[in-house]
Amino acid sequence: MEPLDRSDPQIIGGIALWGRLGSGGMGRVFYGLTADYEPVAVKVIREEMADRAEVRARFAREVDALRTVQGPHVAGLVDASEEDEEPPWLAVEYVRGLSLKEFVELRGPLAPADAATLGVLLAAALKDVHRAGLLHRDLKPGNILLGRDGPKVIDLGLVAFAEGPTDLTTSGSTLGTPACMSPEQANTPRSVTAATDVYALGATLLFALTGHYPYQGANLAALLMNIINSEKAPDLAGLPEDFVPFVTAMLAHDPAARPGLAQVTSWLTGPATAGGLTLPVATRRLAVATYVERESDPAEPEPSLPKRRDLTDVVVPGSVVALLAERLRDAYAANARF
């Protein structure tokens, strides 16, 4: 977290802002505390972007998706701006920890058992998204936070309805992150299916286990050409042998050849729970292995104790209520163990 800038708001939607968590092309993200001392990440649209219809559509889509999708491994919505409120904002639960991308770049690839557990939990998160009739379309290592209780998927800004083409336009932007983008998403982003999320999960698992993505390119155009070329196989160098068959299947060029999330879960549950572990124990092992606190992390919130109320103006001395209160205090003092 970085200190607030002079131009930053101090409070928004009743949430006190304490610092900056990051920024992107569309908005800024702040660390905040609600009135109930719940830590949240508050995303606010940049003022210079607020007039762009596509930006507002993406933001509104993310809010609607967060209201719809419920699951233990998807960062949940806490609050959001009203329809006519300026600037638009949303607040999601704050997850302490590194992103998967940061962790692998800092500490190296995950152990195979931990990567398998991660895959099972991410598949569950995608099932929650799909169960709501949506597609994520932007699953990637940077959108997965490794919290103290396990991974959480964030950023539902590119979700689309699972049935029918999306109405989110592509003017001036690419719908998705190229490194984890499926061939059909690169070719026809308005007509993708759930199989594109399976591909992104495969690319994410490959990165978690090797530190690299399926395809490389000298520039964006070259990368996209490699992705859509059906004759070019993905780079699986460094991938543990046991993972090669199903990661290969998840990265199949033909969407119809990819497994469903239920099959992915079945495949990965074996290595995740090897040795007789239960999935909750494997999840705890993953969290212990990947949770990292940063020196720049905000301090844990410490809610102040409520002040004692002066009730002398309500409870009149000598009244029945006052006498009853006195009896209760005496009885407590006589019997309390301290």
N, C-alpha and C positions, 0 to 999 in steps of 0.2 A: 504494500500500500504506500502511496505517495501522498504528501500533504495536499490539501485543496488549494487550487489557484484562486487568486482574487476574483476572477470572473466566474468561479463555480458557485452554484447555489449552496446555501447552508442547510436548507431544509426543503423537502419536496414531498407533497402528499402526506404531511405529518410525520415523515421519516427524517430524522436528523442525520445529515451526511458528515462523515468524519475523514474521508480521504478518497483518493482516486485508486481504482483497481486496474484500470486500463482504458484504452480507447481504440476505435476502429474507424473504418470509412463511414459508417452509418451513425455511430453514437459513442457516448462515453459511459463508463461503468464506474459507479461509486460504491464505497462501503458505507452502510448506514445501519442505524438502530431504530426499530419501531418503538412506539410508546411503551410496549411490553418488553423492551430490551431484547427483541429477537434480531439477531444479526442477519442482514440481507445484502444482496448485490442489486444495486439500482441502475438500470439501463435507461439512459435518456437520449433521445434523438438530438443530434447536433442541430443548432439553429439554422445553419446554412443548408441543411438537408431536409428541414421540416416541410418545405414547400413541394418536395418531389413526391409525386403520387406513388411511384414504385416503392420508395422507402416507407411511406406510411402504410402501404398495403402489406409489405413484409412485416412491419412492426405489429400491425393489427392481427396478422396471421399468427405471429408468435404468441401474442396474448391469448387469442382464441384457443390455440393448441395447448398452451399451458393450463388453461381452464379445463380442457377436455381430458388431457392425458394425466393419469394417476399411476404412480408406481414407485417402489422404494429406490429405484436406481435412475430416476429422472428428477432433476432439481425442480421442486414444486413452486408454483406461483404463490406469493404472499399477498400482493396487492398490485393494482395498476391504475393508471389515470382514467378519468371519465372520458367519454367520447369527445367532448368539446374542450377538454383541458389542454393547455399549452404550457410547455412542450409535452408531447406524449412521453410517458415513462412506464416502466414496470419494475417490480421488485420480486426477486426469487430468493429462496433460501441460500444463505452464504455457506459455501463448502470450503473448508480449510484444506489445503494440500496443493500439490503440483498437478498440472495436467499430465496426461500420459506422454505427450510430446516432450514436455520439460523433463519428466522423470527419466525417460530413455536417453535423452541427450545429456543429462547430468550424471546418471548412475549406470547407464547401459541397459541392454535388453532384459526383459523379465525372465525368470526361471520358467521352464515349460509348464510346470503344474500351476503356477500363478497366472500365466498367460491363458491357460485353459479355463481357469476359474473366471478370469476377466471376461473371456468369450461367452461363457454361460450367462453371466450377469448382464452383459451388453445385449445378448440375444433376448433376455427377459425384458430389458428396457425397450427394445425394438418391438417386441410383441405387444407391450402396453401401447406404444404409438400406433401400431397397425390395428389393434383392437378398437381404437378410437376412430378407425376409418381414415387414418392419415399415413403418410410416408415421411420419414425424417429427411432424407436426401442430402444431408451434410454431416453424417457421422464421420469423425476423424479423430486422431490422437489429441488435437488441440481442443476438442469439444468434450473431452472425458476428464473429469477431475477425480483424482485419487484421494478421497477423503479418509478420515479416521475410521469410518464405518463401512468403507468400500467405495466402489466407483459410482459416480453420478454423471449422467449425460446432460449436457447443457446446450443452449442455443437451438431453439426450434424455429428459427426465423425463415427457414426454407421448406417447411413442411408443405405437403400437397395432399389433396384428397386422393385416396387410393383408387376411387372409381372416377374415371373421366379425366380429361386434360386439365392442367392447372391454368388459372387465369393470371398467374404471376408472370409478368413480362420479363424479357431478357435484355431490355435496352440498357446498354452501357455496363452490363455486369454478367458474370458467368454464374449459372445456377448450380453452385456446388464448389467443392475444393478439388482442383484437378488431380492432385496426388492420390485421392481416394475415389475418384469419379469413375463410374462404370462406363463401358463403351456406349451403351444406349443413352446414357445421360449426357455424354459429350456430343452425341449425334442428334438425338431427338429429346431434349429435356422436358418437353411438354407432354410426353406420353410414357413416362417410366412406370414401373410396377414395384411391388415389394422386393423383387429380385435385385433391384439396384441397392437397397439397404443391405442385403446379404453380401453383395460385392464389397461395399464399403466396410462391412464388418471383417471380411477376409483381408482387405488391405490394411485395416487397423491391427489385426492380429499379426500379420506379417511384420509390420513396423514394430509391434511390441516384442517380437521374438528376434528380430534381426537389426532393427534400427534403420531400415530403408523401406521404400514403397515399391509396388509392383513394377512401375515404369519410371524411367528418367528421361530427361530431354534438355537440350542446351537452352531452350527457351519454351515459352508456353505453347507456341504452335507446334514445336517438335514433340513436346510431351503429349499433346492431344492426338497427334498423328500416330504416335506409338500405341496409345490406348485404344484407338479405334481400329488399328490394323489387326485383323483376325489372324494373320500369319505370324505375328510376333508374340511369343510366349512371355508371361510375366517373369521377372527376375526373382527367383526363390533362393538365391545364394544365402547360406547361413541358416536356413530354416531347418529345425530339427526333423530328422527323417520321419518320425511318427506323425508329424503334422502335414507333411507334403501332400498326401492324397486328398484330405478334405479342404485344405487351403486352396489347392489347385482347383477343386470343384467349385469352391465359393467364388473364385476369380475367373470362372469360365466366361468366354466371350459371349456365348449364347445365353441369355437370361433363363431360357427354359431348361438349360442343363445344370443350373445351380440348385443346390438343396434348399429346402425350406428351413425356417428357423427351428422348427421342432427337430429336424434331423441334425442340424448344427448343434443344438443343445445335447442331443443324444451322443453325438460323437465326442464332444468336449467334456461331458460329465465324467467319462472314464478316467482320463488323465488328471482331471481336477480333483477327483475323490479317491485316487489310487492310495492303497494302504489302509483302506477302510474308513477314511475320513467322511464325515457328512459334509454337505455343501455349506452349511453355516460355519463349520470349523474351517473349511477351505477358504471361505470368504474372509474370516478373521485372519487367517494366515496371509492372504493377499494384502489386507489392510495394514497389517503390521510391517510387511515387507516394503510397502510402497508409500506409506504416509510420511511426509516430510514437512516439518515446520520451517518457515522462513523467518529470518530475523525481522523482515519488514512486515510480517503478518500483524494485523491489528490485535490489540490486547483483548482477552476474553472479557465480555461485558459483565460488569458487576452492578446489578440493580441496587439502588439505594433503598434502605428500609423506610417504610412509610412513617411519617411523623405521627406521634401520638396526638390524637384529637382531644381538644379541651371540651369536655361535655358538660361543664358546669352550667352552661346556658341552656342545656337540654334536660339534664337531670337535676332537678331542684333539690338542694340540701334539705334533708328531713322528710322528703317525700317517700312513698312506698317503694318506688324504684331505687332511690338512693339507699334505703335501708336494706333492700334485698341485695344490692350490689356489695354492700359492706359485709353482709353475712357470707356471701360467696367468697370474698377475699379472705375473710378470717378462716373459713373452712379450708380453703386451698393452702393458706400459710401453715395451718396445723398439720396437714396431711402430706404436703409436698416433700419429696426426698431430694434435698440439696444441702 
